[in-house]
Amino acid sequence: MKPGSYVLDILQSAPKNQRIIFLIRHAKRDSLQGIPDHLRNTVGITPEGSVMAREFGESIKHIAPDKRLFLGHTAAKRSEMTARSICRGYSSDNQPKILGCEPEIKSPVINLEKLVEVRNKFGWQALIRRWLGGEIPEDILWDPQKYSDEILGKLLNYPAVRPGDMLVVVAHDITLFPLVFSLFAKPVTAIEFLNGIVISADTKVAKIQFKNAEFSSETERLISGKNKK
């Protein structure tokens, strides 16, 4: 399927009078080969990634033309480039607003040096499975449930987005793995470019959905200052 199609499919049936929030992976990036781990935030998206993100923005505009669109991203260059390409695709008289690193989506990595050691020992996907299974110490990676609660709380309580608005936050696969696991009990170890979770929320309840080639699932969460279920 075309990158972003799963998210766009969910958007088709989302209530128009509610807040819509996407937390998605960035578009296709340049290779990380030969890039030191501490410099990987400087890696951008490819020309193909720029096109796919712009087309994603165009599709959002087609499905939800009257939305006031806000775009946030992590500090990584590829996330910012993706957000700006989506913005160009959506651009209209009602100009979308780039928020920068708001709401702040922190990396779950606590100790990069130790993480690299574990990744080199087990491999990337095995590392993610061990993390989601509670086998990676919290001095290396956040506890998946705690991290999920932290991120959801920031998304659901971000004050700038009102009923009828849309917030798209561009992040990373490692951002999404713990959310999909904690929300849907699925230990996913790969997230497609521009795929992620879709939230439709009123003032009291948030409906959270995720879809990929293997499964489609949804759950609900009550909204409060502490974002408790």
Accessible surface in RSA format (square Angstrom, percent):
REM  Atomic radii and reference values for relative SASA: ProtOr
REM  Chains: A
REM  Algorithm: Lee & Richards
REM  Probe-radius: 1.40
REM  Slices: 20
REM RES _ NUM      All-atoms   Total-Side   Main-Chain    Non-polar    All polar
REM                ABS   REL    ABS   REL    ABS   REL    ABS   REL    ABS   REL
RES MET A   1   152.97  79.2  70.32  46.5  82.65 196.8  71.56  60.8  81.41 107.9
RES LYS A   2   124.15  60.6 108.97  66.9  15.18  36.1  77.81  70.0  46.34  49.4
RES PRO A   3    46.44  33.8  34.96  31.9  11.47  41.7  40.46  33.4   5.98  37.2
RES GLY A   4     3.51   4.3   0.00   N/A   3.51   4.3   0.29   0.8   3.22   7.2
RES SER A   5    19.01  16.1  17.19  22.9   1.82   4.2   7.20  15.3  11.81  16.5
RES TYR A   6    26.60  12.4  26.52  15.1   0.08   0.2  15.77  11.8  10.83  13.4
RES VAL A   7     0.21   0.1   0.20   0.2   0.01   0.0   0.21   0.2   0.00   0.0
RES LEU A   8    23.08  12.9  22.57  16.1   0.51   1.3  23.08  16.2   0.00   0.0
RES ASP A   9    60.23  42.2  49.21  49.0  11.02  26.1  12.06  28.4  48.18  48.0
RES ILE A  10    13.15   7.5   8.90   6.6   4.26  10.3  12.68   9.1   0.47   1.3
RES LEU A  11     6.84   3.8   3.00   2.1   3.84   9.6   3.00   2.1   3.84  10.3
RES GLN A  12   111.68  62.5  90.66  66.3  21.02  50.1  26.25  55.9  85.43  64.8
RES SER A  13    93.92  79.4  62.44  83.3  31.48  72.5  52.60 112.0  41.32  57.9
RES ALA A  14    15.05  13.8   2.77   4.3  12.28  27.9   7.08  10.0   7.97  21.1
RES PRO A  15    55.43  40.4  43.47  39.6  11.96  43.5  55.04  45.4   0.39   2.4
RES LYS A  16   155.08  75.7 140.94  86.5  14.14  33.7 108.74  97.9  46.34  49.4
RES ASN A  17   115.29  79.5 101.23  97.8  14.06  33.9  42.91 103.3  72.38  70.0
RES GLN A  18    38.57  21.6  37.95  27.7   0.62   1.5   3.65   7.8  34.92  26.5
RES ARG A  19    22.57   9.5  22.53  11.5   0.05   0.1   5.45   7.5  17.12  10.4
RES ILE A  20     0.26   0.1   0.26   0.2   0.00   0.0   0.26   0.2   0.00   0.0
RES ILE A  21     0.40   0.2   0.40   0.3   0.00   0.0   0.40   0.3   0.00   0.0
RES PHE A  22     0.00   0.0   0.00   0.0   0.00   0.0   0.00   0.0   0.00   0.0
RES LEU A  23     0.00   0.0   0.00   0.0   0.00   0.0   0.00   0.0   0.00   0.0
RES ILE A  24     0.00   0.0   0.00   0.0   0.00   0.0   0.00   0.0   0.00   0.0
RES ARG A  25    29.49  12.4  29.49  15.0   0.00   0.0   0.00   0.0  29.49  17.9
RES HIS A  26     4.14   2.3   4.14   2.9   0.00   0.0   0.00   0.0   4.14   4.8
RES ALA A  27     0.00   0.0   0.00   0.0   0.00   0.0   0.00   0.0   0.00   0.0
RES LYS A  28    76.88  37.5  76.88  47.2   0.00   0.0  36.86  33.2  40.02  42.6
RES ARG A  29    65.63  27.6  57.23  29.2   8.39  20.0   1.44   2.0  64.19  38.9
RES ASP A  30    61.59  43.1  59.67  59.4   1.91   4.5  19.85  46.7  41.73  41.6
RES SER A  31    75.71  64.0  55.08  73.5  20.64  47.5  50.93 108.5  24.78  34.7
RES LEU A  32    29.36  16.4  26.85  19.2   2.51   6.3  26.96  18.9   2.40   6.5
RES GLN A  33   165.13  92.3 137.09 100.2  28.04  66.8  50.62 107.8 114.50  86.8
RES GLY A  34    76.82  94.7   0.00   N/A  76.82  94.7  43.21 118.6  33.60  75.3
RES ILE A  35    56.69  32.3  51.67  38.5   5.02  12.1  52.11  37.5   4.58  12.4
RES PRO A  36    64.06  46.7  51.35  46.8  12.71  46.2  63.47  52.4   0.59   3.7
RES ASP A  37    37.63  26.4  24.84  24.7  12.79  30.3   6.74  15.9  30.89  30.8
RES HIS A  38   133.06  72.7 105.19  73.1  27.86  71.3  76.95  79.3  56.10  65.3
RES LEU A  39    79.59  44.3  79.01  56.5   0.58   1.5  79.59  55.9   0.00   0.0
RES ARG A  40    61.18  25.7  61.18  31.2   0.00   0.0  16.31  22.3  44.87  27.2
RES ASN A  41    84.53  58.3  79.53  76.9   5.00  12.0  19.26  46.3  65.27  63.1
RES THR A  42    86.01  61.2  74.33  75.4  11.68  27.8  63.63  85.5  22.37  33.8
RES VAL A  43    11.98   7.9   7.14   6.5   4.84  11.7  11.98  10.4   0.00   0.0
RES GLY A  44     5.83   7.2   0.00   N/A   5.83   7.2   2.23   6.1   3.59   8.0
RES ILE A  45     9.02   5.1   0.51   0.4   8.52  20.5   0.51   0.4   8.52  23.1
RES THR A  46    22.68  16.1  21.97  22.3   0.71   1.7  22.39  30.1   0.30   0.4
RES PRO A  47   114.25  83.3 105.83  96.5   8.42  30.6 113.09  93.4   1.15   7.2
RES GLU A  48    95.38  54.8  87.35  66.1   8.02  19.1  42.60  82.4  52.78  43.1
RES GLY A  49     0.00   0.0   0.00   N/A   0.00   0.0   0.00   0.0   0.00   0.0
RES SER A  50    29.48  24.9  29.48  39.3   0.00   0.0  14.43  30.7  15.06  21.1
RES VAL A  51    61.86  40.7  61.86  56.0   0.00   0.0  61.86  53.8   0.00   0.0
RES MET A  52    20.58  10.7  17.39  11.5   3.19   7.6  18.62  15.8   1.97   2.6
RES ALA A  53     0.00   0.0   0.00   0.0   0.00   0.0   0.00   0.0   0.00   0.0
RES ARG A  54    88.20  37.0  88.20  45.0   0.00   0.0  23.41  32.0  64.79  39.3
RES GLU A  55    52.35  30.1  50.96  38.6   1.39   3.3  10.25  19.8  42.09  34.4
RES PHE A  56     3.86   1.9   0.11   0.1   3.75   9.8   3.19   1.9   0.67   1.9
RES GLY A  57     0.00   0.0   0.00   N/A   0.00   0.0   0.00   0.0   0.00   0.0
RES GLU A  58    82.11  47.1  75.08  56.8   7.03  16.7  28.98  56.1  53.13  43.4
RES SER A  59    35.16  29.7  30.49  40.7   4.66  10.7  10.12  21.5  25.04  35.1
RES ILE A  60     0.00   0.0   0.00   0.0   0.00   0.0   0.00   0.0   0.00   0.0
RES LYS A  61    53.85  26.3  53.20  32.6   0.64   1.5  41.95  37.8  11.90  12.7
RES HIS A  62   154.62  84.5 132.22  91.9  22.40  57.3  87.25  89.9  67.37  78.4
RES ILE A  63    31.16  17.7  14.50  10.8  16.66  40.2  19.36  13.9  11.81  32.0
RES ALA A  64    11.15  10.3   6.71  10.4   4.44  10.1  11.15  15.7   0.00   0.0
RES PRO A  65    64.38  46.9  58.26  53.1   6.12  22.2  58.26  48.1   6.12  38.0
RES ASP A  66   133.78  93.7 107.13 106.6  26.65  63.0  41.63  98.0  92.15  91.9
RES LYS A  67    13.14   6.4  12.52   7.7   0.62   1.5  12.71  11.4   0.43   0.5
RES ARG A  68    72.84  30.6  71.41  36.4   1.42   3.4  37.94  51.9  34.89  21.1
RES LEU A  69     0.85   0.5   0.06   0.0   0.79   2.0   0.06   0.0   0.79   2.1
RES PHE A  70     8.65   4.3   8.65   5.4   0.00   0.0   8.65   5.2   0.00   0.0
RES LEU A  71     0.00   0.0   0.00   0.0   0.00   0.0   0.00   0.0   0.00   0.0
RES GLY A  72     0.00   0.0   0.00   N/A   0.00   0.0   0.00   0.0   0.00   0.0
RES HIS A  73    10.87   5.9   9.96   6.9   0.91   2.3   8.73   9.0   2.14   2.5
RES THR A  74    12.36   8.8   9.56   9.7   2.80   6.7  12.36  16.6   0.00   0.0
RES ALA A  75    81.22  74.7  51.97  80.2  29.25  66.5  54.72  77.1  26.50  70.2
RES ALA A  76     1.04   1.0   0.40   0.6   0.65   1.5   0.40   0.6   0.65   1.7
RES LYS A  77   105.30  51.4 101.74  62.4   3.56   8.5  51.57  46.4  53.73  57.2
RES ARG A  78    21.84   9.2  21.84  11.1   0.00   0.0   0.00   0.0  21.84  13.2
RES SER A  79     0.00   0.0   0.00   0.0   0.00   0.0   0.00   0.0   0.00   0.0
RES GLU A  80    62.20  35.7  62.20  47.1   0.00   0.0   6.50  12.6  55.70  45.5
RES MET A  81    64.78  33.5  61.70  40.8   3.07   7.3  63.96  54.4   0.82   1.1
RES THR A  82     0.00   0.0   0.00   0.0   0.00   0.0   0.00   0.0   0.00   0.0
RES ALA A  83     0.00   0.0   0.00   0.0   0.00   0.0   0.00   0.0   0.00   0.0
RES ARG A  84   104.77  44.0 103.74  52.9   1.03   2.4  33.97  46.4  70.80  42.9
RES SER A  85     1.59   1.3   1.59   2.1   0.00   0.0   0.37   0.8   1.23   1.7
RES ILE A  86     0.00   0.0   0.00   0.0   0.00   0.0   0.00   0.0   0.00   0.0
RES CYS A  87    20.88  15.8  20.88  23.3   0.00   0.0   1.16   2.9  19.72  21.3
RES ARG A  88   142.36  59.8 123.23  62.8  19.13  45.5  65.13  89.0  77.23  46.8
RES GLY A  89    11.91  14.7   0.00   N/A  11.91  14.7   1.50   4.1  10.41  23.3
RES TYR A  90     0.75   0.4   0.49   0.3   0.27   0.7   0.34   0.3   0.41   0.5
RES SER A  91    56.41  47.7  33.96  45.3  22.45  51.7  18.09  38.5  38.32  53.7
RES SER A  92    25.21  21.3  11.31  15.1  13.90  32.0  24.92  53.1   0.29   0.4
RES ASP A  93   154.91 108.5 122.42 121.9  32.49  76.8  43.78 103.0 111.13 110.8
RES ASN A  94    68.66  47.3  60.64  58.6   8.02  19.3  31.90  76.8  36.77  35.5
RES GLN A  95   114.28  63.9  96.79  70.7  17.49  41.6  52.70 112.2  61.59  46.7
RES PRO A  96    12.84   9.4   0.00   0.0  12.84  46.7   0.01   0.0  12.82  79.7
RES LYS A  97   121.08  59.1 117.20  71.9   3.88   9.2  67.72  61.0  53.36  56.8
RES ILE A  98    44.49  25.3  21.32  15.9  23.17  55.8  21.32  15.4  23.17  62.9
RES LEU A  99    25.70  14.3   7.41   5.3  18.29  46.0  12.10   8.5  13.59  36.6
RES GLY A 100    21.40  26.4   0.00   N/A  21.40  26.4  20.64  56.6   0.76   1.7
RES CYS A 101    59.10  44.7  46.50  51.9  12.60  29.6  26.43  67.0  32.67  35.2
RES GLU A 102    86.04  49.4  86.04  65.1   0.00   0.0  24.30  47.0  61.74  50.4
RES PRO A 103     8.83   6.4   4.76   4.3   4.08  14.8   8.48   7.0   0.36   2.2
RES GLU A 104    91.51  52.5  86.52  65.5   4.99  11.9  28.71  55.5  62.80  51.3
RES ILE A 105    12.77   7.3   0.55   0.4  12.22  29.5   0.55   0.4  12.22  33.2
RES LYS A 106    94.54  46.1  88.62  54.4   5.92  14.1  43.25  38.9  51.29  54.6
RES SER A 107    66.52  56.2  47.11  62.9  19.41  44.7  46.71  99.5  19.81  27.8
RES PRO A 108     0.76   0.6   0.76   0.7   0.00   0.0   0.76   0.6   0.00   0.0
RES VAL A 109    38.14  25.1  20.41  18.5  17.72  42.7  20.41  17.7  17.72  48.1
RES ILE A 110    89.72  51.1  59.26  44.2  30.46  73.4  61.33  44.2  28.39  77.0
RES ASN A 111    49.30  34.0  45.15  43.6   4.15  10.0   6.95  16.7  42.35  40.9
RES LEU A 112    70.72  39.4  64.33  46.0   6.39  16.1  64.33  45.2   6.39  17.2
RES GLU A 113   129.78  74.5 120.98  91.5   8.81  21.0  45.28  87.6  84.50  69.0
RES LYS A 114    83.11  40.5  82.96  50.9   0.15   0.4  50.62  45.6  32.49  34.6
RES LEU A 115    11.80   6.6  11.80   8.4   0.00   0.0  11.80   8.3   0.00   0.0
RES VAL A 116    29.10  19.1  29.10  26.3   0.00   0.0  29.10  25.3   0.00   0.0
RES GLU A 117   105.82  60.8  96.48  73.0   9.34  22.2  41.96  81.2  63.86  52.1
RES VAL A 118    23.98  15.8  23.00  20.8   0.99   2.4  23.98  20.8   0.00   0.0
RES ARG A 119    50.22  21.1  47.90  24.4   2.32   5.5  16.72  22.9  33.50  20.3
RES ASN A 120   107.73  74.3  72.63  70.2  35.10  84.5  31.06  74.8  76.67  74.1
RES LYS A 121   157.13  76.7 120.67  74.0  36.46  86.8  78.38  70.5  78.76  83.9
RES PHE A 122    63.00  31.5  38.80  24.0  24.20  63.0  44.13  26.8  18.87  54.0
RES GLY A 123    32.62  40.2   0.00   N/A  32.62  40.2  30.90  84.8   1.73   3.9
RES TRP A 124    87.54  35.1  79.18  38.3   8.36  19.6  72.77  38.8  14.77  24.0
RES GLN A 125    84.52  47.3  81.86  59.8   2.65   6.3  21.09  44.9  63.43  48.1
RES ALA A 126    26.43  24.3  23.85  36.8   2.58   5.9  24.36  34.3   2.07   5.5
RES LEU A 127     0.23   0.1   0.23   0.2   0.00   0.0   0.23   0.2   0.00   0.0
RES ILE A 128     0.11   0.1   0.11   0.1   0.00   0.0   0.11   0.1   0.00   0.0
RES ARG A 129   125.49  52.7 117.14  59.7   8.35  19.9  49.84  68.1  75.65  45.8
RES ARG A 130    84.33  35.4  83.45  42.5   0.88   2.1  10.68  14.6  73.65  44.6
RES TRP A 131     1.21   0.5   0.75   0.4   0.46   1.1   0.75   0.4   0.46   0.7
RES LEU A 132     7.89   4.4   1.22   0.9   6.68  16.8   1.26   0.9   6.63  17.8
RES GLY A 133    54.14  66.8   0.00   N/A  54.14  66.8  27.52  75.5  26.62  59.6
RES GLY A 134    63.04  77.7   0.00   N/A  63.04  77.7  29.87  82.0  33.17  74.3
RES GLU A 135   106.94  61.4  78.13  59.1  28.81  68.6  37.92  73.4  69.01  56.3
RES ILE A 136    16.03   9.1   5.18   3.9  10.85  26.1   5.66   4.1  10.37  28.1
RES PRO A 137    76.13  55.5  63.28  57.7  12.85  46.7  75.52  62.3   0.61   3.8
RES GLU A 138    96.29  55.3  80.86  61.2  15.43  36.7  35.01  67.7  61.28  50.0
RES ASP A 139    72.71  50.9  63.61  63.3   9.09  21.5  41.99  98.8  30.72  30.6
RES ILE A 140    11.92   6.8  11.92   8.9   0.00   0.0  11.92   8.6   0.00   0.0
RES LEU A 141     0.47   0.3   0.00   0.0   0.47   1.2   0.00   0.0   0.47   1.3
RES TRP A 142    60.50  24.3  56.07  27.1   4.43  10.4  52.39  27.9   8.12  13.2
RES ASP A 143    40.34  28.3  36.64  36.5   3.70   8.7   3.57   8.4  36.77  36.7
RES PRO A 144    11.87   8.6  11.87  10.8   0.00   0.0  11.87   9.8   0.00   0.0
RES GLN A 145    75.68  42.3  74.26  54.3   1.42   3.4  48.84 104.0  26.84  20.4
RES LYS A 146   121.92  59.5 115.62  70.9   6.30  15.0  80.47  72.4  41.45  44.2
RES TYR A 147     0.58   0.3   0.58   0.3   0.00   0.0   0.58   0.4   0.00   0.0
RES SER A 148     0.00   0.0   0.00   0.0   0.00   0.0   0.00   0.0   0.00   0.0
RES ASP A 149    57.22  40.1  52.57  52.3   4.65  11.0  22.39  52.7  34.83  34.7
RES GLU A 150    60.82  34.9  50.60  38.3  10.21  24.3  13.11  25.4  47.70  38.9
RES ILE A 151     0.27   0.2   0.27   0.2   0.00   0.0   0.27   0.2   0.00   0.0
RES LEU A 152     0.00   0.0   0.00   0.0   0.00   0.0   0.00   0.0   0.00   0.0
RES GLY A 153    13.51  16.7   0.00   N/A  13.51  16.7  12.22  33.5   1.29   2.9
RES LYS A 154    54.08  26.4  44.44  27.3   9.63  22.9  47.45  42.7   6.62   7.1
RES LEU A 155     0.55   0.3   0.00   0.0   0.55   1.4   0.00   0.0   0.55   1.5
RES LEU A 156     3.42   1.9   0.00   0.0   3.42   8.6   0.00   0.0   3.42   9.2
RES ASN A 157    61.57  42.5  38.49  37.2  23.08  55.6  30.85  74.2  30.72  29.7
RES TYR A 158    28.05  13.1  22.88  13.0   5.17  13.5  19.81  14.9   8.24  10.2
RES PRO A 159   117.07  85.3  87.22  79.5  29.85 108.5  97.89  80.8  19.18 119.2
RES ALA A 160    38.78  35.7  24.46  37.7  14.32  32.6  36.26  51.1   2.52   6.7
RES VAL A 161     7.33   4.8   0.91   0.8   6.42  15.5   0.91   0.8   6.42  17.4
RES ARG A 162   136.55  57.3 136.26  69.5   0.30   0.7  50.10  68.5  86.46  52.4
RES PRO A 163    94.15  68.6  73.56  67.1  20.59  74.8  73.97  61.1  20.18 125.4
RES GLY A 164    20.85  25.7   0.00   N/A  20.85  25.7  15.45  42.4   5.40  12.1
RES ASP A 165     9.79   6.9   9.79   9.7   0.00   0.0   0.00   0.0   9.79   9.8
RES MET A 166     0.01   0.0   0.01   0.0   0.00   0.0   0.00   0.0   0.01   0.0
RES LEU A 167     0.14   0.1   0.14   0.1   0.00   0.0   0.14   0.1   0.00   0.0
RES VAL A 168     0.00   0.0   0.00   0.0   0.00   0.0   0.00   0.0   0.00   0.0
RES VAL A 169     0.12   0.1   0.12   0.1   0.00   0.0   0.12   0.1   0.00   0.0
RES VAL A 170     0.00   0.0   0.00   0.0   0.00   0.0   0.00   0.0   0.00   0.0
RES ALA A 171     0.00   0.0   0.00   0.0   0.00   0.0   0.00   0.0   0.00   0.0
RES HIS A 172    24.74  13.5  24.74  17.2   0.00   0.0  17.62  18.2   7.12   8.3
RES ASP A 173    26.02  18.2  25.97  25.8   0.06   0.1   0.00   0.0  26.02  26.0
RES ILE A 174    21.67  12.3  21.67  16.1   0.00   0.0  21.67  15.6   0.00   0.0
RES THR A 175     3.12   2.2   3.12   3.2   0.00   0.0   0.00   0.0   3.12   4.7
RES LEU A 176     0.00   0.0   0.00   0.0   0.00   0.0   0.00   0.0   0.00   0.0
RES PHE A 177     0.15   0.1   0.15   0.1   0.00   0.0   0.15   0.1   0.00   0.0
RES PRO A 178     0.00   0.0   0.00   0.0   0.00   0.0   0.00   0.0   0.00   0.0
RES LEU A 179     0.00   0.0   0.00   0.0   0.00   0.0   0.00   0.0   0.00   0.0
RES VAL A 180     0.00   0.0   0.00   0.0   0.00   0.0   0.00   0.0   0.00   0.0
RES PHE A 181    62.16  31.1  59.43  36.8   2.73   7.1  59.43  36.0   2.73   7.8
RES SER A 182    19.84  16.8   1.61   2.1  18.24  42.0   6.36  13.5  13.48  18.9
RES LEU A 183    17.80   9.9   1.20   0.9  16.60  41.7   1.42   1.0  16.37  44.1
RES PHE A 184    18.13   9.1   1.25   0.8  16.88  43.9   7.91   4.8  10.21  29.2
RES ALA A 185    80.51  74.0  60.74  93.7  19.76  45.0  63.55  89.5  16.96  44.9
RES LYS A 186    84.35  41.1  84.35  51.8   0.00   0.0  31.19  28.1  53.16  56.6
RES PRO A 187    78.04  56.9  66.17  60.3  11.87  43.2  66.96  55.3  11.08  68.9
RES VAL A 188    17.06  11.2  11.10  10.1   5.96  14.4  17.06  14.8   0.00   0.0
RES THR A 189    21.91  15.6  16.31  16.5   5.60  13.3   1.39   1.9  20.52  31.0
RES ALA A 190    61.86  56.9  50.79  78.4  11.07  25.2  54.39  76.6   7.47  19.8
RES ILE A 191     4.50   2.6   0.10   0.1   4.40  10.6   0.98   0.7   3.52   9.6
RES GLU A 192    72.20  41.5  63.43  48.0   8.77  20.9  54.77 105.9  17.43  14.2
RES PHE A 193    51.51  25.8  48.81  30.2   2.70   7.0  48.81  29.6   2.70   7.7
RES LEU A 194     0.00   0.0   0.00   0.0   0.00   0.0   0.00   0.0   0.00   0.0
RES ASN A 195     1.21   0.8   1.21   1.2   0.00   0.0   0.75   1.8   0.47   0.4
RES GLY A 196     0.28   0.3   0.00   N/A   0.28   0.3   0.00   0.0   0.28   0.6
RES ILE A 197     0.00   0.0   0.00   0.0   0.00   0.0   0.00   0.0   0.00   0.0
RES VAL A 198     1.30   0.9   1.15   1.0   0.15   0.4   1.15   1.0   0.15   0.4
RES ILE A 199     0.00   0.0   0.00   0.0   0.00   0.0   0.00   0.0   0.00   0.0
RES SER A 200     5.04   4.3   3.35   4.5   1.69   3.9   1.39   3.0   3.65   5.1
RES ALA A 201     0.72   0.7   0.00   0.0   0.72   1.6   0.00   0.0   0.72   1.9
RES ASP A 202    62.24  43.6  55.88  55.6   6.37  15.1  29.39  69.2  32.85  32.8
RES THR A 203   108.23  77.0  88.34  89.6  19.89  47.4  75.21 101.0  33.01  49.9
RES LYS A 204   152.25  74.3 149.55  91.8   2.70   6.4  92.86  83.6  59.39  63.3
RES VAL A 205    47.31  31.1  43.76  39.6   3.55   8.6  43.76  38.0   3.55   9.6
RES ALA A 206     0.00   0.0   0.00   0.0   0.00   0.0   0.00   0.0   0.00   0.0
RES LYS A 207    73.02  35.6  72.31  44.4   0.71   1.7  26.06  23.5  46.97  50.0
RES ILE A 208     0.00   0.0   0.00   0.0   0.00   0.0   0.00   0.0   0.00   0.0
RES GLN A 209    31.89  17.8  31.89  23.3   0.00   0.0   1.21   2.6  30.68  23.3
RES PHE A 210     0.57   0.3   0.20   0.1   0.37   1.0   0.20   0.1   0.37   1.1
RES LYS A 211    62.50  30.5  62.13  38.1   0.36   0.9  27.67  24.9  34.82  37.1
RES ASN A 212    16.07  11.1   8.88   8.6   7.19  17.3   0.40   1.0  15.67  15.1
RES ALA A 213    86.00  79.1  47.79  73.7  38.22  86.9  53.36  75.1  32.64  86.5
RES GLU A 214   153.88  88.3 117.90  89.2  35.97  85.7  46.19  89.3 107.69  87.9
RES PHE A 215    33.51  16.8  21.13  13.1  12.38  32.2  32.83  19.9   0.68   2.0
RES SER A 216    82.24  69.5  50.72  67.7  31.52  72.6  25.74  54.8  56.50  79.2
RES SER A 217    36.16  30.6  26.36  35.2   9.80  22.6  12.89  27.5  23.27  32.6
RES GLU A 218    99.27  57.0  78.07  59.1  21.20  50.5  27.71  53.6  71.55  58.4
RES THR A 219    40.72  29.0  31.90  32.3   8.82  21.0  15.57  20.9  25.15  38.0
RES GLU A 220   116.43  66.8  96.37  72.9  20.05  47.7  28.54  55.2  87.88  71.8
RES ARG A 221     6.10   2.6   3.53   1.8   2.58   6.1   2.96   4.0   3.15   1.9
RES LEU A 222   103.20  57.5 102.35  73.2   0.85   2.1 102.35  71.9   0.85   2.3
RES ILE A 223    30.27  17.2  12.07   9.0  18.20  43.9  12.07   8.7  18.20  49.4
RES SER A 224    48.66  41.1  38.75  51.7   9.92  22.8  47.48 101.1   1.19   1.7
RES GLY A 225    76.32  94.1   0.00   N/A  76.32  94.1  38.34 105.2  37.98  85.1
RES LYS A 226   164.33  80.2 137.40  84.3  26.93  64.1  92.73  83.5  71.60  76.3
RES ASN A 227     8.03   5.5   2.66   2.6   5.37  12.9   2.58   6.2   5.45   5.3
RES LYS A 228   128.85  62.9 122.97  75.5   5.88  14.0  79.25  71.3  49.60  52.8
RES LYS A 229   143.86  70.2 100.64  61.7  43.22 102.9  75.63  68.1  68.23  72.7
END  Absolute sums over single chains surface
CHAIN  1 A    10714.8       8671.5       2043.3       5702.2       5012.6
END  Absolute sums over all chains
TOTAL         10714.8       8671.5       2043.3       5702.2       5012.6
